[in-house]
């Protein structure tokens, strides 16, 4: 136990050897990532269509507003199920931010890819991960921050040995989880999905809870209070609560109007950007 950073644990006192081993591996991974001159963040979703890419857009927009130049930022979706350009790619092109997505991604899960992989026709998992790692390293050259977008939920890609945890490790990026808003189900989802990354020694920064109701018992404000209270009860746990983003009618037709997404994200998520 000598030299182990005990702040990783919920209360500073690991209760099982599983916790000890997981903490050692995750702590080692985090320390391995820190020397990078370019900060990388892997945005992962607890479920599909939870708003990962919208959160990536919000992060990049917040960084631009904080004074980062476009040429200091980059975005990549290294593994994707969609070959067509998405909303964020259009926004990056407009802003002059370098990006890699769609058919340019290192790994595209096109129809029939998994069966072809299992038949031994698509190389190995290690080769794909090496390709992803090399592309992200190339993109990171000269950048201050690179946002790495996940695909689906954490286990997507596991059939070919390239799930979100594997990609995050190859990216050398800690994870920001995007979960659906709520109370019990939201916290349960965070606990389950953060454990998936932890089991593969990938550190988790914390979570953003998306698509909160605008009113009623599960309004974003009420959910924010409950989720924040749960995180406050976790003692020395490393993961942090970054906020609840409400589901707003202004975001209808978001694929054509992305300015509203920037404003909704930055006004509801607790980003703390220090002076550059």
BABABA-204913 format. One record per residue (C-alpha): residue in three letters; x, y, z; residue number from 1. Coordinates in nm, 3 decimals, decimal comma. Example, Ala and Ser with C-alpha at 12.3 -4.5 7.8 and 13.67 -1.06 7.14 Angstrom:
+-----+---------+---------+---------+-----+
:   r :    east :   north :      up :   k :
+-----+---------+---------+---------+-----+
: ala :   1,230 :  -0,450 :   0,780 :   1 :
: ser :   1,367 :  -0,106 :   0,714 :   2 :
+-----+---------+---------+---------+-----+
END
This chain:
+-----+---------+---------+---------+-----+
:   r :    east :   north :      up :   k :
+-----+---------+---------+---------+-----+
: unk :   0,000 :   0,000 :   0,000 :   1 :
: unk :   0,301 :   0,230 :   0,020 :   2 :
: unk :   0,269 :   0,527 :  -0,213 :   3 :
: unk :  -0,098 :   0,457 :  -0,295 :   4 :
: unk :  -0,305 :   0,774 :  -0,339 :   5 :
: unk :  -0,589 :   0,696 :  -0,099 :   6 :
: unk :  -0,792 :   0,999 :  -0,206 :   7 :
: unk :  -0,915 :   0,777 :  -0,488 :   8 :
: unk :  -1,137 :   0,580 :  -0,249 :   9 :
: unk :  -1,478 :   0,691 :  -0,132 :  10 :
: unk :  -1,361 :   0,748 :   0,226 :  11 :
: unk :  -0,986 :   0,700 :   0,196 :  12 :
: unk :  -1,013 :   0,344 :   0,329 :  13 :
: unk :  -1,041 :   0,068 :   0,068 :  14 :
: unk :  -1,268 :  -0,208 :   0,191 :  15 :
: unk :  -1,181 :  -0,488 :  -0,048 :  16 :
: unk :  -0,880 :  -0,604 :  -0,245 :  17 :
: unk :  -1,083 :  -0,547 :  -0,561 :  18 :
: unk :  -1,110 :  -0,178 :  -0,469 :  19 :
: unk :  -0,738 :  -0,168 :  -0,391 :  20 :
: unk :  -0,640 :  -0,322 :  -0,724 :  21 :
: unk :  -0,881 :  -0,106 :  -0,922 :  22 :
: unk :  -0,755 :   0,209 :  -0,751 :  23 :
: unk :  -0,392 :   0,121 :  -0,813 :  24 :
: unk :  -0,455 :   0,061 :  -1,183 :  25 :
: unk :  -0,673 :   0,371 :  -1,231 :  26 :
: unk :  -0,429 :   0,587 :  -1,037 :  27 :
: unk :  -0,142 :   0,461 :  -1,249 :  28 :
: unk :  -0,338 :   0,538 :  -1,566 :  29 :
: unk :  -0,418 :   0,889 :  -1,448 :  30 :
: unk :  -0,054 :   0,961 :  -1,364 :  31 :
: unk :   0,047 :   0,822 :  -1,705 :  32 :
: unk :  -0,188 :   1,069 :  -1,874 :  33 :
: unk :  -0,093 :   1,380 :  -1,676 :  34 :
: unk :   0,250 :   1,450 :  -1,837 :  35 :
: unk :   0,080 :   1,520 :  -2,169 :  36 :
: unk :   0,121 :   1,880 :  -2,278 :  37 :
: unk :  -0,213 :   1,846 :  -2,456 :  38 :
: unk :  -0,515 :   1,783 :  -2,234 :  39 :
: unk :  -0,743 :   1,512 :  -2,369 :  40 :
: unk :  -1,094 :   1,434 :  -2,245 :  41 :
: unk :  -1,298 :   1,132 :  -2,354 :  42 :
: unk :  -1,673 :   1,201 :  -2,352 :  43 :
: unk :  -1,866 :   0,877 :  -2,300 :  44 :
: unk :  -2,239 :   0,812 :  -2,283 :  45 :
: unk :  -2,419 :   0,593 :  -2,033 :  46 :
: unk :  -2,669 :   0,505 :  -2,306 :  47 :
: unk :  -2,710 :   0,581 :  -2,674 :  48 :
: unk :  -2,860 :   0,916 :  -2,777 :  49 :
: unk :  -2,790 :   1,075 :  -2,438 :  50 :
: unk :  -2,621 :   1,380 :  -2,589 :  51 :
: unk :  -2,248 :   1,298 :  -2,597 :  52 :
: unk :  -2,183 :   1,500 :  -2,909 :  53 :
: unk :  -2,388 :   1,793 :  -2,777 :  54 :
: unk :  -2,170 :   1,792 :  -2,464 :  55 :
: unk :  -1,859 :   1,786 :  -2,684 :  56 :
: unk :  -1,998 :   2,089 :  -2,866 :  57 :
: unk :  -2,063 :   2,264 :  -2,535 :  58 :
: unk :  -1,711 :   2,194 :  -2,410 :  59 :
: unk :  -1,548 :   2,325 :  -2,725 :  60 :
: unk :  -1,771 :   2,632 :  -2,730 :  61 :
: unk :  -1,691 :   2,703 :  -2,364 :  62 :
: unk :  -1,319 :   2,674 :  -2,436 :  63 :
: unk :  -1,352 :   2,917 :  -2,727 :  64 :
: unk :  -1,539 :   3,164 :  -2,506 :  65 :
: unk :  -1,268 :   3,124 :  -2,242 :  66 :
: unk :  -1,013 :   3,252 :  -2,491 :  67 :
: unk :  -0,865 :   2,940 :  -2,648 :  68 :
: unk :  -0,778 :   2,990 :  -3,013 :  69 :
: unk :  -0,939 :   2,759 :  -3,267 :  70 :
: unk :  -0,600 :   2,617 :  -3,365 :  71 :
: unk :  -0,539 :   2,516 :  -3,002 :  72 :
: unk :  -0,843 :   2,285 :  -3,000 :  73 :
: unk :  -0,939 :   1,965 :  -3,180 :  74 :
: unk :  -1,223 :   1,714 :  -3,189 :  75 :
: unk :  -1,219 :   1,349 :  -3,289 :  76 :
: unk :  -1,470 :   1,066 :  -3,294 :  77 :
: unk :  -1,222 :   0,780 :  -3,340 :  78 :
: unk :  -1,479 :   0,500 :  -3,360 :  79 :
: unk :  -1,816 :   0,562 :  -3,518 :  80 :
: unk :  -2,123 :   0,392 :  -3,659 :  81 :
: unk :  -2,203 :   0,687 :  -3,885 :  82 :
: unk :  -2,007 :   0,781 :  -4,197 :  83 :
: unk :  -2,204 :   1,099 :  -4,272 :  84 :
: unk :  -2,089 :   1,442 :  -4,141 :  85 :
: unk :  -2,263 :   1,535 :  -3,815 :  86 :
: unk :  -2,362 :   1,863 :  -3,655 :  87 :
: unk :  -2,041 :   1,901 :  -3,458 :  88 :
: unk :  -1,824 :   1,851 :  -3,766 :  89 :
: unk :  -2,008 :   2,139 :  -3,934 :  90 :
: unk :  -1,959 :   2,357 :  -3,626 :  91 :
: unk :  -1,587 :   2,275 :  -3,610 :  92 :
: unk :  -1,549 :   2,360 :  -3,979 :  93 :
: unk :  -1,724 :   2,693 :  -3,921 :  94 :
: unk :  -1,502 :   2,772 :  -3,620 :  95 :
: unk :  -1,180 :   2,659 :  -3,785 :  96 :
: unk :  -1,125 :   2,378 :  -3,532 :  97 :
: unk :  -0,946 :   2,070 :  -3,666 :  98 :
: unk :  -1,168 :   1,762 :  -3,647 :  99 :
: unk :  -1,181 :   1,395 :  -3,743 : 100 :
: unk :  -1,521 :   1,228 :  -3,773 : 101 :
: unk :  -1,749 :   1,032 :  -4,005 : 102 :
: unk :  -1,573 :   0,838 :  -4,279 : 103 :
: unk :  -1,240 :   0,996 :  -4,172 : 104 :
: unk :  -1,254 :   0,814 :  -3,837 : 105 :
: unk :  -0,982 :   0,553 :  -3,776 : 106 :
: unk :  -1,252 :   0,290 :  -3,712 : 107 :
: unk :  -1,594 :   0,288 :  -3,881 : 108 :
: unk :  -1,839 :   0,018 :  -3,775 : 109 :
: unk :  -2,003 :  -0,011 :  -4,115 : 110 :
: unk :  -2,275 :  -0,268 :  -4,173 : 111 :
: unk :  -2,121 :  -0,616 :  -4,166 : 112 :
: unk :  -1,795 :  -0,507 :  -4,004 : 113 :
: unk :  -1,831 :  -0,720 :  -3,690 : 114 :
: unk :  -1,901 :  -1,041 :  -3,881 : 115 :
: unk :  -1,609 :  -0,967 :  -4,109 : 116 :
: unk :  -1,388 :  -0,906 :  -3,805 : 117 :
: unk :  -1,493 :  -1,233 :  -3,642 : 118 :
: unk :  -1,413 :  -1,411 :  -3,967 : 119 :
: unk :  -1,057 :  -1,281 :  -3,938 : 120 :
: unk :  -1,087 :  -1,040 :  -4,229 : 121 :
: unk :  -1,033 :  -0,709 :  -4,045 : 122 :
: unk :  -0,706 :  -0,744 :  -3,859 : 123 :
: unk :  -0,679 :  -0,755 :  -3,480 : 124 :
: unk :  -0,813 :  -0,545 :  -3,193 : 125 :
: unk :  -0,459 :  -0,435 :  -3,110 : 126 :
: unk :  -0,406 :  -0,311 :  -3,465 : 127 :
: unk :  -0,723 :  -0,101 :  -3,457 : 128 :
: unk :  -0,635 :   0,047 :  -3,119 : 129 :
: unk :  -0,285 :   0,127 :  -3,241 : 130 :
: unk :  -0,437 :   0,303 :  -3,542 : 131 :
: unk :  -0,666 :   0,506 :  -3,312 : 132 :
: unk :  -0,380 :   0,594 :  -3,077 : 133 :
: unk :  -0,161 :   0,709 :  -3,367 : 134 :
: unk :  -0,435 :   0,926 :  -3,520 : 135 :
: unk :  -0,511 :   1,097 :  -3,188 : 136 :
: unk :  -0,141 :   1,155 :  -3,122 : 137 :
: unk :  -0,109 :   1,312 :  -3,467 : 138 :
: unk :  -0,415 :   1,532 :  -3,409 : 139 :
: unk :  -0,287 :   1,641 :  -3,066 : 140 :
: unk :   0,038 :   1,788 :  -3,199 : 141 :
: unk :   0,043 :   2,159 :  -3,120 : 142 :
: unk :  -0,298 :   2,151 :  -2,950 : 143 :
: unk :  -0,393 :   2,256 :  -2,597 : 144 :
: unk :  -0,714 :   2,050 :  -2,567 : 145 :
: unk :  -0,850 :   1,757 :  -2,766 : 146 :
: unk :  -1,207 :   1,636 :  -2,710 : 147 :
: unk :  -1,253 :   1,266 :  -2,790 : 148 :
: unk :  -1,612 :   1,156 :  -2,856 : 149 :
: unk :  -1,726 :   0,807 :  -2,764 : 150 :
: unk :  -1,977 :   0,587 :  -2,944 : 151 :
: unk :  -2,304 :   0,455 :  -2,800 : 152 :
: unk :  -2,267 :   0,321 :  -2,446 : 153 :
: unk :  -1,945 :   0,197 :  -2,277 : 154 :
: unk :  -1,950 :  -0,162 :  -2,406 : 155 :
: unk :  -2,015 :  -0,073 :  -2,772 : 156 :
: unk :  -1,735 :  -0,227 :  -2,976 : 157 :
: unk :  -1,657 :  -0,501 :  -2,725 : 158 :
: unk :  -1,737 :  -0,769 :  -2,983 : 159 :
: unk :  -1,425 :  -0,661 :  -3,174 : 160 :
: unk :  -1,219 :  -0,582 :  -2,864 : 161 :
: unk :  -1,243 :  -0,206 :  -2,917 : 162 :
: unk :  -1,501 :  -0,077 :  -2,670 : 163 :
: unk :  -1,516 :   0,276 :  -2,529 : 164 :
: unk :  -1,287 :   0,192 :  -2,239 : 165 :
: unk :  -1,030 :   0,048 :  -2,478 : 166 :
: unk :  -1,051 :   0,358 :  -2,697 : 167 :
: unk :  -1,021 :   0,589 :  -2,395 : 168 :
: unk :  -0,705 :   0,405 :  -2,288 : 169 :
: unk :  -0,564 :   0,427 :  -2,640 : 170 :
: unk :  -0,650 :   0,799 :  -2,637 : 171 :
: unk :  -0,475 :   0,844 :  -2,303 : 172 :
: unk :  -0,780 :   1,040 :  -2,192 : 173 :
: unk :  -0,979 :   1,032 :  -1,866 : 174 :
: unk :  -1,356 :   0,999 :  -1,906 : 175 :
: unk :  -1,639 :   1,248 :  -1,866 : 176 :
: unk :  -1,964 :   1,050 :  -1,848 : 177 :
: unk :  -2,290 :   1,183 :  -1,989 : 178 :
: unk :  -2,592 :   1,030 :  -1,815 : 179 :
: unk :  -2,964 :   1,096 :  -1,838 : 180 :
: unk :  -3,099 :   1,325 :  -1,570 : 181 :
: unk :  -3,313 :   1,194 :  -1,284 : 182 :
: unk :  -3,244 :   1,098 :  -0,925 : 183 :
: unk :  -3,210 :   0,729 :  -0,839 : 184 :
: unk :  -3,183 :   0,609 :  -1,198 : 185 :
: unk :  -2,932 :   0,884 :  -1,280 : 186 :
: unk :  -2,699 :   0,798 :  -0,993 : 187 :
: unk :  -2,742 :   0,425 :  -1,057 : 188 :
: unk :  -2,648 :   0,480 :  -1,421 : 189 :
: unk :  -2,340 :   0,678 :  -1,324 : 190 :
: unk :  -2,231 :   0,413 :  -1,072 : 191 :
: unk :  -2,275 :   0,130 :  -1,322 : 192 :
: unk :  -2,105 :   0,299 :  -1,615 : 193 :
: unk :  -1,818 :   0,453 :  -1,421 : 194 :
: unk :  -1,748 :   0,104 :  -1,283 : 195 :
: unk :  -1,711 :  -0,028 :  -1,637 : 196 :
: unk :  -1,428 :   0,214 :  -1,709 : 197 :
: unk :  -1,273 :   0,164 :  -1,367 : 198 :
: unk :  -1,263 :  -0,212 :  -1,421 : 199 :
: unk :  -1,040 :  -0,145 :  -1,722 : 200 :
: unk :  -0,820 :   0,099 :  -1,527 : 201 :
: unk :  -0,957 :   0,408 :  -1,703 : 202 :
: unk :  -1,003 :   0,706 :  -1,466 : 203 :
: unk :  -1,337 :   0,891 :  -1,465 : 204 :
: unk :  -1,345 :   1,267 :  -1,410 : 205 :
: unk :  -1,715 :   1,279 :  -1,325 : 206 :
: unk :  -2,049 :   1,325 :  -1,496 : 207 :
: unk :  -2,283 :   1,564 :  -1,672 : 208 :
: unk :  -2,652 :   1,473 :  -1,649 : 209 :
: unk :  -2,841 :   1,562 :  -1,965 : 210 :
: unk :  -3,202 :   1,600 :  -2,079 : 211 :
: unk :  -3,349 :   1,715 :  -1,747 : 212 :
: unk :  -3,717 :   1,809 :  -1,738 : 213 :
: unk :  -3,790 :   2,182 :  -1,736 : 214 :
: unk :  -4,059 :   2,154 :  -1,467 : 215 :
: unk :  -4,225 :   1,913 :  -1,226 : 216 :
: unk :  -4,093 :   1,660 :  -0,976 : 217 :
: unk :  -3,797 :   1,571 :  -1,199 : 218 :
: unk :  -3,712 :   1,923 :  -1,309 : 219 :
: unk :  -3,343 :   1,983 :  -1,373 : 220 :
: unk :  -3,316 :   2,210 :  -1,067 : 221 :
: unk :  -3,463 :   1,950 :  -0,830 : 222 :
: unk :  -3,254 :   1,671 :  -0,980 : 223 :
: unk :  -2,945 :   1,888 :  -0,952 : 224 :
: unk :  -2,998 :   1,925 :  -0,577 : 225 :
: unk :  -3,040 :   1,549 :  -0,524 : 226 :
: unk :  -2,748 :   1,443 :  -0,743 : 227 :
: unk :  -2,523 :   1,706 :  -0,588 : 228 :
: unk :  -2,621 :   1,581 :  -0,242 : 229 :
: unk :  -2,526 :   1,224 :  -0,338 : 230 :
: unk :  -2,184 :   1,328 :  -0,467 : 231 :
: unk :  -2,128 :   1,530 :  -0,148 : 232 :
: unk :  -2,189 :   1,215 :   0,058 : 233 :
: unk :  -1,916 :   1,021 :  -0,124 : 234 :
: unk :  -1,629 :   1,154 :   0,085 : 235 :
: unk :  -1,297 :   1,146 :  -0,094 : 236 :
: unk :  -1,427 :   1,008 :  -0,421 : 237 :
: unk :  -1,240 :   1,156 :  -0,717 : 238 :
: unk :  -1,533 :   1,180 :  -0,958 : 239 :
: unk :  -1,716 :   1,513 :  -0,967 : 240 :
: unk :  -2,067 :   1,630 :  -1,049 : 241 :
: unk :  -2,054 :   1,889 :  -1,327 : 242 :
: unk :  -2,421 :   1,979 :  -1,358 : 243 :
: unk :  -2,760 :   1,901 :  -1,511 : 244 :
: unk :  -2,847 :   2,022 :  -1,860 : 245 :
: unk :  -3,221 :   2,075 :  -1,911 : 246 :
: unk :  -3,415 :   1,951 :  -2,211 : 247 :
: unk :  -3,514 :   2,277 :  -2,381 : 248 :
: unk :  -3,764 :   2,340 :  -2,658 : 249 :
: unk :  -3,512 :   2,584 :  -2,807 : 250 :
: unk :  -3,301 :   2,283 :  -2,901 : 251 :
: unk :  -3,567 :   2,134 :  -3,128 : 252 :
: unk :  -3,416 :   2,112 :  -3,475 : 253 :
: unk :  -3,070 :   2,124 :  -3,321 : 254 :
: unk :  -2,903 :   1,984 :  -3,629 : 255 :
: unk :  -2,977 :   2,312 :  -3,802 : 256 :
: unk :  -2,937 :   2,547 :  -3,505 : 257 :
: unk :  -2,634 :   2,474 :  -3,291 : 258 :
: unk :  -2,586 :   2,817 :  -3,128 : 259 :
: unk :  -2,859 :   2,739 :  -2,873 : 260 :
: unk :  -2,680 :   2,419 :  -2,773 : 261 :
: unk :  -2,367 :   2,616 :  -2,683 : 262 :
: unk :  -2,561 :   2,855 :  -2,460 : 263 :
: unk :  -2,771 :   2,585 :  -2,291 : 264 :
: unk :  -2,463 :   2,382 :  -2,204 : 265 :
: unk :  -2,244 :   2,664 :  -2,073 : 266 :
: unk :  -2,521 :   2,807 :  -1,854 : 267 :
: unk :  -2,601 :   2,477 :  -1,680 : 268 :
: unk :  -2,269 :   2,294 :  -1,650 : 269 :
: unk :  -2,014 :   2,388 :  -1,387 : 270 :
: unk :  -1,704 :   2,433 :  -1,600 : 271 :
: unk :  -1,421 :   2,592 :  -1,408 : 272 :
: unk :  -1,172 :   2,720 :  -1,662 : 273 :
: unk :  -0,865 :   2,867 :  -1,498 : 274 :
: unk :  -0,669 :   3,152 :  -1,650 : 275 :
: unk :  -0,468 :   3,022 :  -1,941 : 276 :
+-----+---------+---------+---------+-----+
END
